[in-house]
Amino acid sequence: MPRFLPPLIFALIGLILFGQGAYIHAKALLAQVLLERAFTKTIATGHPVKPWSWADTWPVARIEVKRLHVSTIALAGSSGQALAFGPGHVEQTADAGERGVAVYSAHRDTHFRFLKDVAIGDEIDVTRGDGKTFRYRADASSIVRFDQSGIDPAGHGHELVLSTCWPFDAVTSGPDRYLLHATLIPAGS
């Protein structure tokens, strides 16, 4: 076997792995551009607008943390397909601004990467598809097993939970989730 062959094979494998990672991030960025357009049309028309013709979901909210200069469009549902393009509004949880817990979930290496930088006390704005914006204050975080979140979607308060995989710098998936808890700030406060 020629000497140059093993380094060439390793370089090729590295290039393939890098390409796969770059593809995931490029897809996530492009999707957010298309989702932003569809969300703007949703607010303007009052009707859900799909971001592309074959989409099985549509934008339902914009989540912003102005201190961090981040904004991301969330989709209806939290299936694996939806999460490939943006955060998902978890089924059977409240809509932002309504009584109960509104839960949004996303991948830690793309759309919710910023969660590691959110500080307790930060304000999080959630704009729904009807154009109404609700402001929440981050008040706690927790790390839980995926099947033991302790979230009661029918809670009596007005809460927001942003969920992603934990730890932030892991390269493989695991059973733990990072939850950022926030409470609605009453209008006029």
Backbone as JSON Lines, residues from 0, in Angstrom:
{"i":0,"aa":"M","n":[0.85,-1.17,0.0],"ca":[0.0,0.0,0.0],"c":[0.9,1.24,0.0]}
{"i":1,"aa":"P","n":[0.64,2.16,-0.93],"ca":[1.45,3.38,-0.98],"c":[1.29,4.2,0.3]}
{"i":2,"aa":"R","n":[2.36,4.9,0.71],"ca":[2.36,5.7,1.94],"c":[1.32,6.8,1.97]}
{"i":3,"aa":"F","n":[1.05,7.37,0.83],"ca":[0.12,8.51,0.79],"c":[-1.34,8.09,0.9]}
{"i":4,"aa":"L","n":[-1.63,6.8,0.73],"ca":[-3.02,6.35,0.72],"c":[-3.73,6.51,2.07]}
{"i":5,"aa":"P","n":[-3.17,6.08,3.22],"ca":[-3.89,6.27,4.49],"c":[-4.19,7.75,4.8]}
{"i":6,"aa":"P","n":[-3.22,8.67,4.65],"ca":[-3.56,10.07,4.9],"c":[-4.63,10.59,3.93]}
{"i":7,"aa":"L","n":[-4.6,10.13,2.71],"ca":[-5.59,10.54,1.71],"c":[-6.98,10.04,2.11]}
{"i":8,"aa":"I","n":[-7.06,8.82,2.59],"ca":[-8.34,8.25,3.03],"c":[-8.88,9.05,4.22]}
{"i":9,"aa":"F","n":[-8.02,9.34,5.21],"ca":[-8.45,10.12,6.37],"c":[-8.89,11.53,5.96]}
{"i":10,"aa":"A","n":[-8.17,12.12,5.04],"ca":[-8.54,13.46,4.56],"c":[-9.9,13.41,3.86]}
{"i":11,"aa":"L","n":[-10.14,12.4,3.07],"ca":[-11.42,12.24,2.38],"c":[-12.57,12.05,3.37]}
{"i":12,"aa":"I","n":[-12.35,11.22,4.38],"ca":[-13.38,11.01,5.41],"c":[-13.67,12.31,6.13]}
{"i":13,"aa":"G","n":[-12.6,13.04,6.49],"ca":[-12.78,14.34,7.16],"c":[-13.55,15.31,6.3]}
{"i":14,"aa":"L","n":[-13.25,15.35,5.01],"ca":[-13.95,16.24,4.09],"c":[-15.43,15.88,3.99]}
{"i":15,"aa":"I","n":[-15.73,14.61,3.94],"ca":[-17.13,14.16,3.89],"c":[-17.87,14.57,5.16]}
{"i":16,"aa":"L","n":[-17.25,14.32,6.32],"ca":[-17.89,14.69,7.58],"c":[-18.08,16.2,7.69]}
{"i":17,"aa":"F","n":[-17.09,16.96,7.28],"ca":[-17.21,18.42,7.28],"c":[-18.35,18.85,6.36]}
{"i":18,"aa":"G","n":[-18.44,18.24,5.2],"ca":[-19.5,18.58,4.24],"c":[-20.88,18.3,4.8]}
{"i":19,"aa":"Q","n":[-21.03,17.19,5.51],"ca":[-22.32,16.87,6.13],"c":[-22.69,17.92,7.17]}
{"i":20,"aa":"G","n":[-21.75,18.3,8.0],"ca":[-22.0,19.31,9.02],"c":[-22.33,20.67,8.4]}
{"i":21,"aa":"A","n":[-21.59,21.04,7.37],"ca":[-21.83,22.31,6.69],"c":[-23.21,22.31,6.03]}
{"i":22,"aa":"Y","n":[-23.61,21.18,5.47],"ca":[-24.92,21.07,4.83],"c":[-26.04,21.31,5.83]}
{"i":23,"aa":"I","n":[-25.93,20.72,7.02],"ca":[-26.96,20.89,8.04],"c":[-27.11,22.37,8.41]}
{"i":24,"aa":"H","n":[-25.99,23.05,8.61],"ca":[-26.05,24.47,8.99],"c":[-26.55,25.34,7.84]}
{"i":25,"aa":"A","n":[-26.12,25.03,6.62],"ca":[-26.59,25.8,5.46],"c":[-28.09,25.63,5.27]}
{"i":26,"aa":"K","n":[-28.58,24.41,5.43],"ca":[-30.02,24.15,5.3],"c":[-30.79,24.92,6.37]}
{"i":27,"aa":"A","n":[-30.27,24.94,7.59],"ca":[-30.93,25.66,8.68],"c":[-30.99,27.16,8.4]}
{"i":28,"aa":"L","n":[-29.92,27.73,7.88],"ca":[-29.9,29.17,7.58],"c":[-30.84,29.52,6.43]}
{"i":29,"aa":"L","n":[-30.8,28.74,5.36],"ca":[-31.69,29.0,4.22],"c":[-33.15,28.84,4.63]}
{"i":30,"aa":"A","n":[-33.44,27.83,5.43],"ca":[-34.81,27.62,5.87],"c":[-35.33,28.83,6.63]}
{"i":31,"aa":"Q","n":[-34.5,29.42,7.49],"ca":[-34.95,30.58,8.25],"c":[-35.3,31.77,7.35]}
{"i":32,"aa":"V","n":[-34.59,31.93,6.24],"ca":[-34.92,33.0,5.28],"c":[-36.31,32.74,4.7]}
{"i":33,"aa":"L","n":[-36.56,31.51,4.26],"ca":[-37.86,31.17,3.69],"c":[-38.96,31.22,4.74]}
{"i":34,"aa":"L","n":[-38.65,30.81,5.97],"ca":[-39.63,30.85,7.05],"c":[-39.98,32.29,7.43]}
{"i":35,"aa":"E","n":[-38.99,33.17,7.41],"ca":[-39.24,34.59,7.72],"c":[-40.21,35.19,6.7]}
{"i":36,"aa":"R","n":[-39.99,34.87,5.43],"ca":[-40.91,35.37,4.38],"c":[-42.33,34.84,4.6]}
{"i":37,"aa":"A","n":[-42.45,33.54,4.87],"ca":[-43.76,32.94,5.07],"c":[-44.43,33.51,6.32]}
{"i":38,"aa":"F","n":[-43.64,33.76,7.38],"ca":[-44.21,34.3,8.61],"c":[-44.71,35.72,8.39]}
{"i":39,"aa":"T","n":[-43.97,36.51,7.65],"ca":[-44.41,37.87,7.33],"c":[-45.73,37.85,6.57]}
{"i":40,"aa":"K","n":[-45.86,36.91,5.62],"ca":[-47.12,36.77,4.87],"c":[-48.25,36.27,5.77]}
{"i":41,"aa":"T","n":[-47.92,35.38,6.7],"ca":[-48.93,34.87,7.63],"c":[-49.52,36.01,8.44]}
{"i":42,"aa":"I","n":[-48.65,36.88,8.97],"ca":[-49.13,38.02,9.76],"c":[-49.96,38.95,8.87]}
{"i":43,"aa":"A","n":[-49.5,39.2,7.66],"ca":[-50.19,40.14,6.76],"c":[-51.56,39.63,6.32]}
{"i":44,"aa":"T","n":[-51.66,38.32,6.06],"ca":[-52.92,37.77,5.53],"c":[-53.83,37.21,6.61]}
{"i":45,"aa":"G","n":[-53.26,36.88,7.78],"ca":[-54.06,36.25,8.82],"c":[-54.29,34.77,8.6]}
{"i":46,"aa":"H","n":[-53.59,34.2,7.63],"ca":[-53.72,32.77,7.32],"c":[-52.34,32.13,7.29]}
{"i":47,"aa":"P","n":[-52.22,30.9,7.79],"ca":[-50.91,30.23,7.76],"c":[-50.4,30.09,6.32]}
{"i":48,"aa":"V","n":[-49.13,30.43,6.12],"ca":[-48.5,30.34,4.8],"c":[-47.34,29.36,4.91]}
{"i":49,"aa":"K","n":[-47.34,28.34,4.05],"ca":[-46.25,27.37,4.05],"c":[-44.99,28.0,3.45]}
{"i":50,"aa":"P","n":[-43.82,27.66,3.99],"ca":[-42.58,28.26,3.5],"c":[-42.16,27.75,2.12]}
{"i":51,"aa":"W","n":[-42.58,26.58,1.74],"ca":[-42.36,26.01,0.42],"c":[-43.52,25.07,0.14]}
{"i":52,"aa":"S","n":[-43.8,24.83,-1.11],"ca":[-45.05,24.17,-1.5],"c":[-45.23,22.78,-0.9]}
{"i":53,"aa":"W","n":[-44.17,22.02,-0.7],"ca":[-44.3,20.66,-0.2],"c":[-44.17,20.57,1.33]}
{"i":54,"aa":"A","n":[-44.07,21.69,2.0],"ca":[-43.92,21.69,3.46],"c":[-45.14,21.08,4.14]}
{"i":55,"aa":"D","n":[-44.9,20.32,5.21],"ca":[-46.0,19.77,5.99],"c":[-46.18,20.54,7.3]}
{"i":56,"aa":"T","n":[-45.59,21.73,7.37],"ca":[-45.7,22.6,8.53],"c":[-45.64,24.05,8.06]}
{"i":57,"aa":"W","n":[-45.8,24.97,8.98],"ca":[-45.83,26.4,8.65],"c":[-45.34,27.18,9.86]}
{"i":58,"aa":"P","n":[-44.88,28.4,9.64],"ca":[-44.4,29.21,10.77],"c":[-45.54,29.66,11.67]}
{"i":59,"aa":"V","n":[-45.29,29.58,12.99],"ca":[-46.32,29.98,13.96],"c":[-45.85,31.07,14.92]}
{"i":60,"aa":"A","n":[-44.53,31.3,15.0],"ca":[-44.04,32.29,15.96],"c":[-42.62,32.73,15.61]}
{"i":61,"aa":"R","n":[-42.28,33.93,16.08],"ca":[-40.9,34.41,16.03],"c":[-40.44,34.52,17.48]}
{"i":62,"aa":"I","n":[-39.3,33.93,17.79],"ca":[-38.72,33.99,19.14],"c":[-37.49,34.88,19.06]}
{"i":63,"aa":"E","n":[-37.44,35.92,19.92],"ca":[-36.33,36.85,19.88],"c":[-35.75,37.1,21.27]}
{"i":64,"aa":"V","n":[-34.45,37.18,21.33],"ca":[-33.76,37.63,22.53],"c":[-32.92,38.82,22.07]}
{"i":65,"aa":"K","n":[-33.45,40.01,22.28],"ca":[-32.81,41.21,21.73],"c":[-31.43,41.47,22.3]}
{"i":66,"aa":"R","n":[-31.22,41.15,23.59],"ca":[-29.89,41.37,24.17],"c":[-28.82,40.61,23.4]}
{"i":67,"aa":"L","n":[-29.18,39.43,22.89],"ca":[-28.24,38.6,22.15],"c":[-28.32,38.82,20.63]}
{"i":68,"aa":"H","n":[-29.25,39.66,20.2],"ca":[-29.46,39.91,18.77],"c":[-29.77,38.63,18.01]}
{"i":69,"aa":"V","n":[-30.65,37.8,18.58],"ca":[-31.05,36.56,17.92],"c":[-32.55,36.55,17.68]}
{"i":70,"aa":"S","n":[-32.92,35.95,16.58],"ca":[-34.31,35.81,16.21],"c":[-34.43,34.53,15.4]}
{"i":71,"aa":"T","n":[-35.46,33.74,15.68],"ca":[-35.67,32.51,14.94],"c":[-37.17,32.27,14.78]}
{"i":72,"aa":"I","n":[-37.54,31.73,13.65],"ca":[-38.93,31.44,13.35],"c":[-39.24,30.0,13.75]}
{"i":73,"aa":"A","n":[-40.32,29.82,14.5],"ca":[-40.73,28.5,14.96],"c":[-41.87,27.96,14.1]}
{"i":74,"aa":"L","n":[-41.87,26.65,13.97],"ca":[-42.85,25.95,13.13],"c":[-43.92,25.26,13.97]}
{"i":75,"aa":"A","n":[-45.03,24.94,13.33],"ca":[-46.08,24.15,13.96],"c":[-45.59,22.72,14.08]}
{"i":76,"aa":"G","n":[-45.6,22.19,15.3],"ca":[-45.2,20.8,15.52],"c":[-43.72,20.65,15.8]}
{"i":77,"aa":"S","n":[-43.4,19.51,16.42],"ca":[-42.0,19.28,16.8],"c":[-41.49,17.94,16.27]}
{"i":78,"aa":"S","n":[-41.95,17.56,15.1],"ca":[-41.45,16.33,14.48],"c":[-40.0,16.53,14.07]}
{"i":79,"aa":"G","n":[-39.32,15.44,13.83],"ca":[-37.93,15.52,13.38],"c":[-37.79,16.3,12.09]}
{"i":80,"aa":"Q","n":[-38.78,16.17,11.2],"ca":[-38.73,16.92,9.94],"c":[-38.84,18.41,10.19]}
{"i":81,"aa":"A","n":[-39.74,18.82,11.07],"ca":[-39.9,20.25,11.36],"c":[-38.64,20.79,12.01]}
{"i":82,"aa":"L","n":[-38.07,20.05,12.97],"ca":[-36.89,20.53,13.69],"c":[-35.66,20.64,12.79]}
{"i":83,"aa":"A","n":[-35.67,19.98,11.65],"ca":[-34.55,20.13,10.72],"c":[-34.5,21.53,10.13]}
{"i":84,"aa":"F","n":[-35.62,22.25,10.17],"ca":[-35.69,23.57,9.55],"c":[-35.83,24.71,10.55]}
{"i":85,"aa":"G","n":[-36.23,24.42,11.78],"ca":[-36.39,25.47,12.77],"c":[-36.94,24.91,14.05]}
{"i":86,"aa":"P","n":[-37.07,25.76,15.06],"ca":[-37.7,25.31,16.3],"c":[-39.14,24.89,16.03]}
{"i":87,"aa":"G","n":[-39.65,24.01,16.86],"ca":[-41.03,23.57,16.71],"c":[-41.83,23.88,17.95]}
{"i":88,"aa":"H","n":[-43.08,24.28,17.75],"ca":[-44.01,24.48,18.86],"c":[-44.54,23.1,19.22]}
{"i":89,"aa":"V","n":[-44.25,22.65,20.42],"ca":[-44.59,21.3,20.84],"c":[-46.11,21.13,20.91]}
{"i":90,"aa":"E","n":[-46.57,20.07,20.29],"ca":[-47.98,19.77,20.22],"c":[-48.61,19.71,21.61]}
{"i":91,"aa":"Q","n":[-49.85,20.14,21.69],"ca":[-50.67,20.1,22.9],"c":[-50.1,20.95,24.03]}
{"i":92,"aa":"T","n":[-49.31,21.97,23.69],"ca":[-48.91,22.96,24.69],"c":[-49.56,24.28,24.29]}
{"i":93,"aa":"A","n":[-49.64,25.2,25.24],"ca":[-50.31,26.48,25.01],"c":[-49.62,27.28,23.92]}
{"i":94,"aa":"D","n":[-50.38,28.18,23.3],"ca":[-49.77,29.16,22.42],"c":[-49.17,30.25,23.29]}
{"i":95,"aa":"A","n":[-48.16,30.91,22.79],"ca":[-47.56,32.01,23.54],"c":[-48.64,33.0,23.95]}
{"i":96,"aa":"G","n":[-48.56,33.48,25.18],"ca":[-49.51,34.46,25.69],"c":[-50.76,33.88,26.31]}
{"i":97,"aa":"E","n":[-50.99,32.59,26.13],"ca":[-52.18,31.97,26.68],"c":[-51.85,31.24,27.98]}
{"i":98,"aa":"R","n":[-52.89,30.98,28.78],"ca":[-52.71,30.28,30.06],"c":[-52.14,28.89,29.79]}
{"i":99,"aa":"G","n":[-51.16,28.52,30.58],"ca":[-50.49,27.24,30.43],"c":[-49.03,27.46,30.09]}
{"i":100,"aa":"V","n":[-48.41,26.42,29.56],"ca":[-47.0,26.49,29.22],"c":[-46.84,26.32,27.71]}
{"i":101,"aa":"A","n":[-46.27,27.34,27.07],"ca":[-45.94,27.26,25.65],"c":[-44.53,26.68,25.56]}
{"i":102,"aa":"V","n":[-44.39,25.56,24.86],"ca":[-43.1,24.89,24.77],"c":[-42.63,24.88,23.32]}
{"i":103,"aa":"Y","n":[-41.39,25.34,23.12],"ca":[-40.74,25.31,21.81],"c":[-39.46,24.52,21.96]}
{"i":104,"aa":"S","n":[-39.18,23.68,20.98],"ca":[-38.01,22.82,21.03],"c":[-37.21,22.99,19.75]}
{"i":105,"aa":"A","n":[-35.87,22.9,19.85],"ca":[-35.02,23.0,18.66],"c":[-33.69,22.32,18.94]}
{"i":106,"aa":"H","n":[-32.91,22.17,17.89],"ca":[-31.59,21.55,18.02],"c":[-30.6,22.52,18.67]}
{"i":107,"aa":"R","n":[-29.72,21.97,19.49],"ca":[-28.73,22.78,20.21],"c":[-27.62,23.31,19.32]}
{"i":108,"aa":"D","n":[-27.42,22.69,18.16],"ca":[-26.31,23.12,17.31],"c":[-26.75,24.05,16.17]}
{"i":109,"aa":"T","n":[-28.03,24.35,16.1],"ca":[-28.49,25.29,15.07],"c":[-29.37,26.35,15.72]}
{"i":110,"aa":"H","n":[-30.68,26.18,15.7],"ca":[-31.61,27.25,16.05],"c":[-31.66,27.63,17.52]}
{"i":111,"aa":"F","n":[-31.34,26.71,18.42],"ca":[-31.33,27.05,19.85],"c":[-29.91,27.05,20.42]}
{"i":112,"aa":"R","n":[-28.93,27.22,19.58],"ca":[-27.55,27.33,20.04],"c":[-27.4,28.51,21.01]}
{"i":113,"aa":"F","n":[-28.18,29.56,20.8],"ca":[-28.09,30.76,21.62],"c":[-28.56,30.55,23.07]}
{"i":114,"aa":"L","n":[-29.27,29.46,23.35],"ca":[-29.79,29.25,24.71],"c":[-28.67,29.22,25.75]}
{"i":115,"aa":"K","n":[-27.5,28.76,25.36],"ca":[-26.4,28.7,26.32],"c":[-25.98,30.09,26.79]}
{"i":116,"aa":"D","n":[-26.34,31.13,26.04],"ca":[-25.97,32.51,26.37],"c":[-27.09,33.32,27.01]}
{"i":117,"aa":"V","n":[-28.27,32.75,27.11],"ca":[-29.39,33.45,27.75],"c":[-29.16,33.46,29.25]}
{"i":118,"aa":"A","n":[-29.28,34.63,29.85],"ca":[-29.08,34.78,31.3],"c":[-30.43,34.92,32.0]}
{"i":119,"aa":"I","n":[-30.47,34.49,33.24],"ca":[-31.67,34.69,34.04],"c":[-31.94,36.19,34.08]}
{"i":120,"aa":"G","n":[-33.17,36.57,33.83],"ca":[-33.54,37.99,33.76],"c":[-33.66,38.5,32.34]}
{"i":121,"aa":"D","n":[-33.09,37.79,31.36],"ca":[-33.22,38.23,29.96],"c":[-34.68,38.2,29.53]}
{"i":122,"aa":"E","n":[-35.02,39.11,28.64],"ca":[-36.37,39.15,28.08],"c":[-36.41,38.41,26.76]}
{"i":123,"aa":"I","n":[-37.47,37.65,26.59],"ca":[-37.68,36.85,25.38],"c":[-39.01,37.27,24.79]}
{"i":124,"aa":"D","n":[-39.0,37.76,23.56],"ca":[-40.24,38.15,22.89],"c":[-40.68,37.02,21.98]}
{"i":125,"aa":"V","n":[-41.98,36.7,22.04],"ca":[-42.56,35.71,21.15],"c":[-43.7,36.38,20.41]}
{"i":126,"aa":"T","n":[-43.56,36.48,19.09],"ca":[-44.61,37.05,18.24],"c":[-45.32,35.89,17.56]}
{"i":127,"aa":"R","n":[-46.62,35.83,17.74],"ca":[-47.43,34.76,17.14],"c":[-47.8,35.12,15.7]}
{"i":128,"aa":"G","n":[-48.37,34.15,15.02],"ca":[-48.79,34.33,13.64],"c":[-49.91,35.34,13.47]}
{"i":129,"aa":"D","n":[-50.61,35.69,14.55],"ca":[-51.64,36.72,14.46],"c":[-51.07,38.12,14.69]}
{"i":130,"aa":"G","n":[-49.73,38.2,14.85],"ca":[-49.06,39.49,15.01],"c":[-48.94,39.96,16.45]}
{"i":131,"aa":"K","n":[-49.55,39.27,17.4],"ca":[-49.46,39.67,18.8],"c":[-48.11,39.23,19.38]}
{"i":132,"aa":"T","n":[-47.48,40.14,20.12],"ca":[-46.19,39.86,20.74],"c":[-46.34,39.78,22.25]}
{"i":133,"aa":"F","n":[-45.69,38.79,22.84],"ca":[-45.71,38.58,24.28],"c":[-44.27,38.54,24.77]}
{"i":134,"aa":"R","n":[-44.04,39.22,25.88],"ca":[-42.69,39.3,26.45],"c":[-42.63,38.45,27.72]}
{"i":135,"aa":"Y","n":[-41.59,37.64,27.77],"ca":[-41.33,36.76,28.9],"c":[-39.98,37.12,29.52]}
{"i":136,"aa":"R","n":[-39.82,36.8,30.79],"ca":[-38.54,36.98,31.47],"c":[-38.02,35.61,31.87]}
{"i":137,"aa":"A","n":[-36.77,35.31,31.44],"ca":[-36.13,34.05,31.82],"c":[-35.95,34.04,33.32]}
{"i":138,"aa":"D","n":[-36.47,33.01,33.99],"ca":[-36.38,32.99,35.44],"c":[-35.74,31.72,36.01]}
{"i":139,"aa":"A","n":[-35.48,30.72,35.18],"ca":[-34.83,29.5,35.68],"c":[-34.4,28.65,34.5]}
{"i":140,"aa":"S","n":[-33.49,27.74,34.78],"ca":[-33.13,26.73,33.79],"c":[-32.97,25.41,34.53]}
{"i":141,"aa":"S","n":[-33.1,24.32,33.79],"ca":[-32.95,23.01,34.4],"c":[-32.45,22.03,33.36]}
{"i":142,"aa":"I","n":[-31.88,20.94,33.85],"ca":[-31.45,19.85,32.99],"c":[-32.21,18.62,33.45]}
{"i":143,"aa":"V","n":[-32.92,18.0,32.52],"ca":[-33.79,16.86,32.84],"c":[-33.61,15.77,31.8]}
{"i":144,"aa":"R","n":[-34.04,14.57,32.15],"ca":[-34.12,13.5,31.14],"c":[-35.25,13.84,30.18]}
{"i":145,"aa":"F","n":[-35.12,13.42,28.94],"ca":[-36.12,13.73,27.92],"c":[-37.52,13.29,28.31]}
{"i":146,"aa":"D","n":[-37.63,12.23,29.09],"ca":[-38.94,11.7,29.44],"c":[-39.39,12.1,30.85]}
{"i":147,"aa":"Q","n":[-38.68,13.05,31.46],"ca":[-39.03,13.48,32.81],"c":[-38.92,15.0,32.94]}
{"i":148,"aa":"S","n":[-39.56,15.71,32.04],"ca":[-39.43,17.18,32.02],"c":[-40.13,17.85,33.19]}
{"i":149,"aa":"G","n":[-41.2,17.23,33.68],"ca":[-41.96,17.85,34.76],"c":[-42.82,19.01,34.29]}
{"i":150,"aa":"I","n":[-42.91,19.23,32.99],"ca":[-43.71,20.34,32.45],"c":[-45.18,19.93,32.46]}
{"i":151,"aa":"D","n":[-46.01,20.77,33.05],"ca":[-47.46,20.57,33.02],"c":[-48.03,21.57,32.03]}
{"i":152,"aa":"P","n":[-48.33,21.13,30.79],"ca":[-48.79,22.07,29.76],"c":[-50.07,22.8,30.15]}
{"i":153,"aa":"A","n":[-50.82,22.25,31.08],"ca":[-52.08,22.89,31.49],"c":[-51.9,23.69,32.77]}
{"i":154,"aa":"G","n":[-50.68,24.12,33.06],"ca":[-50.43,24.9,34.26],"c":[-51.29,26.14,34.32]}
{"i":155,"aa":"H","n":[-51.4,26.73,35.49],"ca":[-52.3,27.87,35.67],"c":[-51.65,29.21,35.35]}
{"i":156,"aa":"G","n":[-50.35,29.24,35.18],"ca":[-49.68,30.5,34.87],"c":[-49.6,30.74,33.38]}
{"i":157,"aa":"H","n":[-48.78,31.68,33.0],"ca":[-48.49,31.99,31.6],"c":[-46.99,31.84,31.45]}
{"i":158,"aa":"E","n":[-46.58,30.67,31.01],"ca":[-45.16,30.36,31.0],"c":[-44.68,29.98,29.6]}
{"i":159,"aa":"L","n":[-43.35,30.05,29.46],"ca":[-42.67,29.69,28.23],"c":[-41.52,28.77,28.61]}
{"i":160,"aa":"V","n":[-41.34,27.69,27.85],"ca":[-40.18,26.82,28.03],"c":[-39.54,26.63,26.66]}
{"i":161,"aa":"L","n":[-38.24,26.9,26.59],"ca":[-37.45,26.62,25.4],"c":[-36.58,25.42,25.73]}
{"i":162,"aa":"S","n":[-36.65,24.39,24.89],"ca":[-36.01,23.1,25.17],"c":[-35.04,22.71,24.07]}
{"i":163,"aa":"T","n":[-33.9,22.17,24.48],"ca":[-32.92,21.66,23.52],"c":[-32.12,20.54,24.18]}
{"i":164,"aa":"C","n":[-31.32,19.85,23.4],"ca":[-30.5,18.76,23.94],"c":[-29.37,19.32,24.8]}
{"i":165,"aa":"W","n":[-28.92,18.49,25.72],"ca":[-27.84,18.85,26.64],"c":[-26.83,17.71,26.65]}
{"i":166,"aa":"P","n":[-25.56,17.98,26.78],"ca":[-24.91,19.28,26.9],"c":[-24.78,19.97,25.54]}
{"i":167,"aa":"F","n":[-24.54,21.28,25.59],"ca":[-24.5,22.07,24.37],"c":[-23.38,21.65,23.43]}
{"i":168,"aa":"D","n":[-22.26,21.22,23.96],"ca":[-21.1,20.92,23.1],"c":[-20.97,19.44,22.75]}
{"i":169,"aa":"A","n":[-21.98,18.64,23.03],"ca":[-21.92,17.21,22.71],"c":[-22.0,17.0,21.2]}
{"i":170,"aa":"V","n":[-21.4,15.93,20.73],"ca":[-21.45,15.62,19.3],"c":[-22.42,14.5,18.98]}
{"i":171,"aa":"T","n":[-22.91,13.83,20.01],"ca":[-23.92,12.8,19.8],"c":[-25.13,13.13,20.67]}
{"i":172,"aa":"S","n":[-26.25,12.58,20.31],"ca":[-27.45,12.84,21.1],"c":[-27.42,12.02,22.38]}
{"i":173,"aa":"G","n":[-28.11,12.53,23.37],"ca":[-28.17,11.85,24.66],"c":[-29.55,12.02,25.26]}
{"i":174,"aa":"P","n":[-29.75,11.51,26.46],"ca":[-31.08,11.53,27.06],"c":[-31.43,12.84,27.77]}
{"i":175,"aa":"D","n":[-30.47,13.75,27.93],"ca":[-30.74,14.95,28.72],"c":[-31.19,16.13,27.86]}
{"i":176,"aa":"R","n":[-32.05,16.96,28.48],"ca":[-32.55,18.17,27.82],"c":[-32.3,19.38,28.72]}
{"i":177,"aa":"Y","n":[-31.97,20.49,28.1],"ca":[-31.82,21.77,28.78],"c":[-33.13,22.52,28.6]}
{"i":178,"aa":"L","n":[-33.72,22.96,29.7],"ca":[-34.97,23.7,29.65],"c":[-34.74,25.11,30.18]}
{"i":179,"aa":"L","n":[-35.1,26.1,29.4],"ca":[-35.08,27.49,29.86],"c":[-36.51,27.87,30.17]}
{"i":180,"aa":"H","n":[-36.77,28.22,31.42],"ca":[-38.11,28.58,31.88],"c":[-38.24,30.09,31.9]}
{"i":181,"aa":"A","n":[-39.38,30.59,31.47],"ca":[-39.65,32.03,31.49],"c":[-41.11,32.28,31.85]}
{"i":182,"aa":"T","n":[-41.37,33.44,32.43],"ca":[-42.72,33.81,32.86],"c":[-43.16,35.06,32.11]}
{"i":183,"aa":"L","n":[-44.43,35.09,31.71],"ca":[-44.98,36.22,30.98],"c":[-44.88,37.49,31.81]}
{"i":184,"aa":"I","n":[-44.41,38.55,31.18],"ca":[-44.4,39.88,31.8],"c":[-45.71,40.53,31.46]}
{"i":185,"aa":"P","n":[-46.52,40.9,32.45],"ca":[-47.81,41.53,32.14],"c":[-47.65,42.76,31.27]}
{"i":186,"aa":"A","n":[-48.59,42.97,30.35],"ca":[-48.55,44.14,29.46],"c":[-48.53,45.41,30.31]}
{"i":187,"aa":"G","n":[-47.72,46.37,29.91],"ca":[-47.63,47.64,30.62],"c":[-46.63,47.63,31.76]}
{"i":188,"aa":"S","n":[-45.96,46.49,31.99],"ca":[-44.98,46.43,33.08],"c":[-43.62,46.85,32.61]}
